[in-house]
Amino acid sequence: MKRPNVLFLLADDQQFDTIRALGNPAISTPNLDRLVARGTAFRNAYIVGGNIPAVCCPSRAMIHTGRPFFRIADVRDIGATLETMPETFRRAGYRTFATGKQHNGPTAVARGFDEAEALLFAGMGHHMRLEVQDFDPTGQYAPQRRQERRQYSSEMFTDAALRFLDRPGESPFFLYCAYTVPHDPMMAPAAYRALYDPQRVPFPASFGPQHPFDFSPKGDRVRPFQSCDECTSDAVVRFHHWPIEEGDLRELRALYYAMITHLDAQIGRLLDRLEQSGELDQTIIVFTADNGIAMGQHGCYHKQTCYDHDVHVPLLISGPGIPAGQERDDLVYLHDLYPTLGELAGVKPPPTVEGHSLLTSPSREALYHAYMETWRGVRDERFKLLAYAYETTRRTELFDLRHDPQELHDLAGDPGHAATLARLRADMLRQRDAFGDTGAFWQHYG
């Protein structure tokens, strides 16, 4: 039998609960809803966290290597000692193609892909004026070769992917399409902006103008606001420090939803093309995001904590070998996708991969989280412990996620939860040792 194709769709900073078919009636995502109906949705998919403020970068490095960032020498430039997922598929005879945001070094792109187009070697940019480069098999991407394209990023990357799909070959393909939305700057075409009234977009119960305890905003960027009339003129970015203003945040959240709906439309173009060519039923499709984002929750704007809104991500998988219309609550990491796709495609990952196949491995009993030297955390199927240390502040929080999914009620000081707190503390230390987390956080936190 012909081996399945792989279409890997990666959003940037998309919150886990922004898909209509998974319980959010306020957002329009008809094409992601198609993937939910065709495949399996993992409701408890997470990243470990990040070792630099640009959490997108270590997250993508973990996806590509199948291992936690603690054991990746340089997340900005994945060295040749770690074989990446596209390398593995290329070695197995797949035609490999990339477009979009490449956050882990140009040499890794050259090793992993036969072809590429419209590559972004940056963390973010104006969505109508991204500076991208086309493929260089040597991995030498000189700055002077960057081209500014006046096309909305999601449309540009989708067009590139469609051009690849129009070049059929005898071998199956591995297509990696890494979008830059809904990462800021917040901007969307007028037709999509018109879909969302800022006063009607869901506003989080955990919103706060600033964090409830002495929380350092170090690494959490100031709140950017960007408008874009018809997405044709130069947008102006205003920066605003804490406290976060509710009115501005409502407008940002409306734009955020509009960007996701516009992205959904681009994904629909890819699904339609696969269906027209007869390849849809032969293609494994993954949709996920590199991390979540706070968007005002807990007095944070971006993604530099271990709260659920930062480390929890959407994850949909559909295609051959995947049950349709299923939802699973397993505790999984995104770096589990490497061995999972390998098993589905009959492609053997290298021994450096540490993730667990979602097809054959049981759900993890607990997940470990870390952000630089300020946050650590561990969660099981019900409870979550967060530990914070910065300068003279030391804080431990405990949340019952079953009854308090937005992490509003800290139970760490409740005598009735002392045993749970002690159990999770011990589990966090075991996970620390298993992950090889020797960061300076432990010198500060104690």
C-alpha positions as CSV (number, residue, x, y, z in Angstrom):
1,M,0.0,0.0,0.0
2,K,1.1,3.6,-0.7
3,R,2.4,5.3,2.4
4,P,0.3,8.2,3.6
5,N,1.1,11.8,2.9
6,V,1.6,14.1,5.9
7,L,0.3,17.7,6.1
8,F,1.6,19.4,9.2
9,L,-0.2,22.7,10.0
10,L,1.3,24.9,12.8
11,A,-0.4,28.0,14.1
12,D,1.5,30.6,16.2
13,D,0.2,31.5,19.6
14,Q,-3.2,30.0,19.2
15,Q,-5.2,29.3,22.5
16,F,-6.3,25.7,22.9
17,D,-10.0,26.6,23.2
18,T,-10.5,28.5,19.9
19,I,-12.2,25.8,17.8
20,R,-16.0,25.9,17.5
21,A,-16.5,22.2,17.2
22,L,-14.7,21.7,20.6
23,G,-17.1,23.9,22.5
24,N,-16.5,27.5,21.6
25,P,-19.6,28.8,19.9
26,A,-18.3,32.4,19.7
27,I,-15.7,31.6,17.0
28,S,-16.1,30.5,13.4
29,T,-13.7,27.7,12.4
30,P,-15.6,25.5,9.8
31,N,-12.5,23.9,8.4
32,L,-10.9,23.1,11.7
33,D,-14.3,21.7,12.6
34,R,-14.0,19.4,9.5
35,L,-10.7,18.1,10.9
36,V,-12.4,17.5,14.3
37,A,-15.1,15.4,12.5
38,R,-12.6,13.5,10.4
39,G,-10.1,12.7,13.2
40,T,-9.1,12.8,16.8
41,A,-8.9,15.9,19.0
42,F,-6.5,15.8,22.0
43,R,-7.9,18.0,24.6
44,N,-4.9,17.9,26.9
45,A,-2.0,18.6,24.6
46,Y,0.8,20.7,26.0
47,I,4.3,22.0,25.5
48,V,6.9,21.7,28.2
49,G,7.6,25.5,28.2
50,G,10.5,27.6,27.1
51,N,14.1,28.4,28.0
52,I,14.0,31.8,26.2
53,P,11.3,34.5,26.1
54,A,10.5,33.7,22.5
55,V,8.7,30.4,23.5
56,C,7.8,29.7,19.9
57,C,11.4,28.8,19.3
58,P,12.0,26.1,21.8
59,S,8.5,24.7,21.2
60,R,9.2,24.3,17.5
61,A,12.6,22.8,18.3
62,M,10.9,20.2,20.5
63,I,8.4,19.4,17.8
64,H,11.2,18.9,15.2
65,T,13.5,16.8,17.5
66,G,11.0,14.9,19.6
67,R,12.7,15.8,22.8
68,P,12.4,18.4,25.6
69,F,14.4,21.6,25.3
70,F,16.5,20.6,28.3
71,R,18.3,18.2,26.0
72,I,18.6,20.4,22.9
73,A,21.9,22.2,22.8
74,D,20.7,25.3,20.9
75,V,16.9,25.7,20.2
76,R,17.8,28.5,17.8
77,D,19.9,26.3,15.6
78,I,19.3,22.6,15.8
79,G,22.6,20.9,15.2
80,A,23.3,18.0,12.9
81,T,23.6,15.6,15.9
82,L,19.8,15.7,16.2
83,E,17.9,14.3,13.2
84,T,14.7,16.4,12.7
85,M,11.3,15.0,11.8
86,P,11.5,16.2,8.2
87,E,14.9,14.7,7.9
88,T,13.6,11.4,9.0
89,F,10.8,11.5,6.4
90,R,13.2,12.7,3.7
91,R,15.5,9.8,4.5
92,A,12.6,7.4,4.2
93,G,11.9,8.6,0.6
94,Y,9.3,11.3,1.2
95,R,9.2,14.5,-0.8
96,T,9.5,17.2,1.8
97,F,8.4,20.8,1.5
98,A,8.4,23.8,3.9
99,T,6.8,27.2,3.9
100,G,6.3,29.8,6.6
101,K,8.0,30.5,9.9
102,Q,11.3,28.7,10.5
103,H,12.6,29.4,14.0
104,N,15.3,26.9,14.5
105,G,18.1,27.8,12.0
106,P,18.5,27.7,8.3
107,T,20.8,24.6,8.3
108,A,18.0,22.5,9.8
109,V,15.7,23.6,6.9
110,A,18.3,22.6,4.4
111,R,18.8,19.2,6.0
112,G,15.1,18.4,6.2
113,F,13.5,19.6,3.0
114,D,13.8,19.0,-0.7
115,E,12.0,22.1,-1.5
116,A,10.7,25.2,0.2
117,E,9.2,28.6,-0.6
118,A,8.5,31.8,1.4
119,L,10.6,31.0,4.4
120,L,10.5,33.4,7.4
121,F,13.6,33.3,9.5
122,A,12.2,35.6,12.2
123,G,9.9,35.3,15.2
124,M,7.3,37.8,14.0
125,G,6.5,40.6,11.6
126,H,3.9,42.8,10.0
127,H,1.6,40.3,8.4
128,M,1.3,42.3,5.2
129,R,5.0,43.0,4.9
130,L,7.0,39.9,5.9
131,E,10.5,39.6,4.6
132,V,10.8,36.0,3.4
133,Q,13.4,34.0,1.5
134,D,13.1,31.1,-1.0
135,F,14.9,27.8,-0.6
136,D,18.7,27.5,-0.6
137,P,19.8,23.9,-0.3
138,T,23.2,25.1,1.0
139,G,21.5,26.6,4.1
140,Q,23.1,30.0,3.4
141,Y,20.4,32.6,3.7
142,A,22.1,36.0,3.2
143,P,20.1,39.0,4.6
144,Q,20.3,40.8,1.2
145,R,18.2,37.9,-0.3
146,R,15.2,38.7,1.8
147,Q,12.1,39.8,-0.2
148,E,9.3,41.9,1.3
149,R,6.0,40.6,0.0
150,R,2.8,42.7,0.2
151,Q,0.5,39.8,0.8
152,Y,-1.2,38.7,4.0
153,S,1.1,36.0,5.6
154,S,-1.5,33.2,5.9
155,E,-2.4,33.6,2.2
156,M,1.2,33.7,1.1
157,F,2.1,30.5,2.9
158,T,-1.0,28.7,1.7
159,D,-0.3,29.8,-1.9
160,A,3.2,28.3,-1.6
161,A,1.8,25.0,-0.2
162,L,-0.8,24.8,-3.0
163,R,1.9,25.3,-5.6
164,F,3.8,22.4,-4.1
165,L,0.6,20.2,-4.2
166,D,0.2,21.1,-7.8
167,R,3.6,19.4,-8.5
168,P,2.6,15.7,-8.0
169,G,5.2,13.1,-7.6
170,E,5.3,9.3,-7.3
171,S,6.5,9.5,-3.6
172,P,4.3,10.6,-0.7
173,F,4.9,14.1,0.6
174,F,5.6,15.7,4.0
175,L,4.4,19.2,3.8
176,Y,5.2,21.6,6.7
177,C,3.2,24.8,6.7
178,A,4.1,27.0,9.6
179,Y,1.9,30.1,9.9
180,T,2.6,33.3,11.8
181,V,-0.9,33.9,13.0
182,P,-2.5,34.6,15.4
183,H,0.8,36.0,16.7
184,D,0.8,39.7,17.1
185,P,0.7,42.2,15.5
186,M,-3.0,41.9,15.6
187,M,-4.4,42.6,12.2
188,A,-7.0,40.9,9.9
189,P,-8.7,41.5,6.6
190,A,-11.8,43.8,6.9
191,A,-14.3,41.1,6.1
192,Y,-13.0,39.0,9.0
193,R,-12.7,41.9,11.4
194,A,-16.4,42.6,10.8
195,L,-17.3,39.1,12.1
196,Y,-16.4,40.0,15.7
197,D,-17.8,42.7,18.0
198,P,-15.2,43.4,20.7
199,Q,-18.0,43.5,23.3
200,R,-19.3,40.1,22.3
201,V,-16.1,38.1,22.1
202,P,-15.7,36.0,25.3
203,F,-13.7,37.7,28.0
204,P,-11.8,35.6,30.4
205,A,-12.8,35.3,34.1
206,S,-9.1,35.3,34.9
207,F,-8.5,38.7,33.3
208,G,-6.6,41.2,35.5
209,P,-4.9,44.5,34.8
210,Q,-1.8,43.1,36.5
211,H,-0.6,39.8,38.1
212,P,-2.0,39.1,41.6
213,F,1.4,38.9,43.2
214,D,4.8,40.5,42.7
215,F,5.2,39.1,39.2
216,S,8.1,40.3,37.1
217,P,7.0,41.2,33.6
218,K,10.6,40.3,32.4
219,G,10.2,38.5,29.1
220,D,6.5,39.1,28.8
221,R,6.3,41.8,26.1
222,V,4.4,45.0,26.5
223,R,0.9,44.8,25.1
224,P,0.9,45.7,21.4
225,F,-2.1,47.1,19.7
226,Q,-2.2,47.2,15.9
227,S,-4.9,48.3,13.5
228,C,-4.9,47.7,9.8
229,D,-7.4,49.3,7.4
230,E,-8.0,46.8,4.6
231,C,-4.5,45.4,5.5
232,T,-3.0,47.6,2.8
233,S,-1.5,50.5,4.6
234,D,1.4,50.5,7.1
235,A,0.0,49.6,10.5
236,V,1.1,51.5,13.5
237,V,2.1,49.7,16.7
238,R,1.4,51.3,20.0
239,F,3.1,49.9,23.1
240,H,1.4,49.9,26.5
241,H,2.8,48.8,29.8
242,W,0.9,47.3,32.7
243,P,-1.7,47.7,33.9
244,I,-3.5,46.1,31.0
245,E,-6.6,48.1,29.9
246,E,-9.8,46.2,29.5
247,G,-11.1,48.2,26.5
248,D,-8.0,47.7,24.5
249,L,-7.9,44.0,25.4
250,R,-11.4,43.5,24.2
251,E,-10.5,45.0,20.8
252,L,-7.3,42.8,20.6
253,R,-9.3,39.7,21.4
254,A,-11.8,40.4,18.6
255,L,-8.9,40.9,16.2
256,Y,-7.3,37.6,17.5
257,Y,-10.5,35.7,16.7
258,A,-10.7,37.3,13.3
259,M,-7.1,36.2,12.5
260,I,-8.0,32.6,13.5
261,T,-11.1,32.6,11.3
262,H,-9.0,33.9,8.4
263,L,-6.4,31.2,9.0
264,D,-9.2,28.6,9.1
265,A,-10.3,29.8,5.6
266,Q,-6.7,29.2,4.3
267,I,-6.7,25.7,5.8
268,G,-9.9,25.1,4.0
269,R,-8.2,25.9,0.7
270,L,-5.6,23.2,1.4
271,L,-8.3,20.6,2.4
272,D,-10.3,21.4,-0.7
273,R,-7.2,20.9,-3.0
274,L,-6.4,17.6,-1.4
275,E,-10.0,16.5,-1.8
276,Q,-10.1,17.6,-5.5
277,S,-6.9,15.6,-6.2
278,G,-8.1,12.5,-4.4
279,E,-5.4,12.7,-1.8
280,L,-7.4,13.8,1.2
281,D,-8.1,10.3,2.4
282,Q,-4.5,9.4,1.9
283,T,-3.1,12.3,4.0
284,I,-2.4,12.5,7.7
285,I,-3.2,16.0,8.8
286,V,-1.9,17.5,12.0
287,F,-3.1,20.9,13.2
288,T,-1.6,22.4,16.4
289,A,0.0,25.6,17.7
290,D,3.5,26.1,19.1
291,N,2.1,27.5,22.4
292,G,-0.8,29.4,23.8
293,I,-1.0,33.0,25.0
294,A,-2.4,34.8,28.0
295,M,-4.2,37.7,26.2
296,G,-4.9,39.5,29.6
297,Q,-5.4,36.4,31.7
298,H,-3.7,36.6,35.2
299,G,-2.5,40.1,34.2
300,C,-0.2,38.8,31.5
301,Y,-0.3,39.5,27.8
302,H,2.0,37.0,26.2
303,K,3.2,33.4,27.0
304,Q,6.0,33.6,29.5
305,T,4.5,31.6,32.4
306,C,3.4,28.1,33.1
307,Y,-0.3,28.9,33.5
308,D,-2.6,26.8,31.4
309,H,-3.3,29.5,28.9
310,D,0.4,29.6,27.9
311,V,1.3,25.9,27.7
312,H,-2.0,24.3,26.6
313,V,-2.4,24.0,22.9
314,P,-5.0,22.7,20.3
315,L,-4.1,19.4,18.7
316,L,-6.1,17.7,15.9
317,I,-4.9,14.6,14.0
318,S,-6.9,13.1,11.1
319,G,-6.3,10.6,8.3
320,P,-5.4,7.0,7.7
321,G,-5.2,5.1,11.0
322,I,-6.8,7.8,13.1
323,P,-10.3,7.3,14.6
324,A,-12.9,9.8,13.3
325,G,-14.9,12.0,15.6
326,Q,-13.0,11.1,18.7
327,E,-11.9,13.3,21.6
328,R,-9.2,12.2,24.0
329,D,-8.2,13.5,27.4
330,D,-4.7,11.9,27.5
331,L,-1.9,14.1,28.8
332,V,0.4,14.6,25.9
333,Y,3.3,16.7,24.7
334,L,3.7,18.2,21.2
335,H,7.1,16.4,21.0
336,D,5.1,13.2,21.0
337,L,4.1,14.0,17.4
338,Y,7.4,12.9,15.9
339,P,7.1,9.2,17.0
340,T,3.4,9.3,16.4
341,L,3.7,10.3,12.7
342,G,6.6,7.9,12.3
343,E,4.4,5.1,13.5
344,L,1.5,6.1,11.3
345,A,3.7,6.4,8.2
346,G,5.9,3.4,8.9
347,V,8.9,5.6,9.3
348,K,11.4,4.8,12.1
349,P,12.5,7.8,14.1
350,P,16.1,8.0,15.4
351,P,17.1,6.9,18.9
352,T,17.4,10.6,19.9
353,V,13.6,10.9,19.9
354,E,12.2,10.8,23.5
355,G,8.5,11.4,22.8
356,H,5.8,8.8,23.2
357,S,3.6,7.6,20.3
358,L,0.1,8.7,20.9
359,L,-1.1,5.5,19.1
360,T,0.5,2.9,21.4
361,S,1.6,4.7,24.6
362,P,-0.7,5.2,27.5
363,S,-1.5,8.7,28.7
364,R,1.2,10.2,30.9
365,E,0.4,10.3,34.6
366,A,1.7,13.9,34.9
367,L,3.2,16.7,32.9
368,Y,6.2,18.9,33.8
369,H,6.5,22.6,32.8
370,A,9.3,25.1,32.9
371,Y,9.8,28.7,31.8
372,M,13.4,30.0,32.0
373,E,14.5,30.5,35.6
374,T,11.2,31.9,37.0
375,W,8.5,29.2,36.7
376,R,8.2,25.5,37.2
377,G,5.1,23.3,37.4
378,V,3.6,19.9,37.4
379,R,0.1,18.7,36.7
380,D,-1.7,15.4,36.9
381,E,-5.2,14.6,35.6
382,R,-6.8,16.9,38.2
383,F,-4.4,19.1,40.1
384,K,-1.6,21.5,39.1
385,L,1.2,22.9,41.2
386,L,3.0,26.1,40.1
387,A,6.3,27.3,41.6
388,Y,7.6,30.9,41.0
389,A,10.9,32.5,42.0
390,Y,12.2,35.9,40.9
391,E,14.5,38.1,42.9
392,T,13.0,38.1,46.5
393,T,9.6,36.6,45.5
394,R,8.9,32.9,46.2
395,R,5.4,31.6,45.5
396,T,3.7,28.2,45.3
397,E,0.2,27.8,43.9
398,L,-2.1,24.9,43.7
399,F,-5.1,24.6,41.4
400,D,-7.9,22.1,41.0
401,L,-8.2,22.0,37.2
402,R,-11.4,19.9,37.3
403,H,-13.3,22.6,39.1
404,D,-11.2,25.6,38.4
405,P,-9.8,25.3,34.8
406,Q,-9.0,29.0,34.6
407,E,-6.7,28.7,37.7
408,L,-8.5,31.4,39.7
409,H,-8.5,29.8,43.2
410,D,-5.1,29.1,44.8
411,L,-5.4,26.1,47.2
412,A,-1.8,26.0,48.3
413,G,-2.7,27.5,51.8
414,D,-5.7,25.2,52.3
415,P,-5.0,22.6,55.0
416,G,-7.4,20.3,53.3
417,H,-5.1,20.1,50.3
418,A,-1.8,19.7,52.2
419,A,-1.4,16.1,51.1
420,T,-2.0,16.9,47.5
421,L,0.4,19.8,47.7
422,A,3.1,17.5,49.2
423,R,2.5,14.8,46.6
424,L,2.8,17.2,43.7
425,R,6.0,18.8,45.2
426,A,7.6,15.3,45.3
427,D,6.4,14.6,41.8
428,M,7.8,17.9,40.5
429,L,11.2,17.0,41.9
430,R,11.1,13.5,40.3
431,Q,10.1,15.1,37.0
432,R,12.9,17.7,37.4
433,D,15.5,14.9,37.7
434,A,14.0,12.8,34.9
435,F,14.1,15.8,32.5
436,G,17.6,16.8,33.6
437,D,16.5,20.2,34.6
438,T,19.5,21.7,36.3
439,G,18.5,25.3,35.8
440,A,19.2,28.1,38.2
441,F,15.6,28.2,39.2
442,W,16.3,25.5,41.8
443,Q,19.0,27.6,43.5
444,H,16.5,30.4,43.9
445,Y,13.3,28.4,44.8
446,G,14.9,26.0,47.2
